């Protein structure tokens, strides 16, 4: 029963998201290229119908960021998330830092703040 309710709620969340999708920010070609370079080493581990993941994806779209989305339900992705990030929680932003160290950033609000800061600093 609970699985059916979650499935229905997931479909509703995705429908509302599709209907109300934010308009991506417009930037100059040069500014967008610079931002694309800054986001090239980012990956978002997420579930498609997770409301917190939808929240982060909406901000990614609004900021017009090119970030690879990883389905954390895929066994290899789930294993990597657990082994390196330490927990199965999504959304999780995988960041390769300039010194090639890695950061696994959890919590939708923290991820959004990170992305907003990155977008401001990169343009």
Secondary structure, DSSP 8 states (H G I E B T S, - for coil): -HHHHHHHHHHHHHHHHHHT--------HHHHHHHHHHHTTEEEEE-TT-HHHHHHHHHHHHHT---EEEETTSHHHHHHIIIIISS--SSEEEEE-TTS-EEEEESHHHHHHHHHHHHHHH-
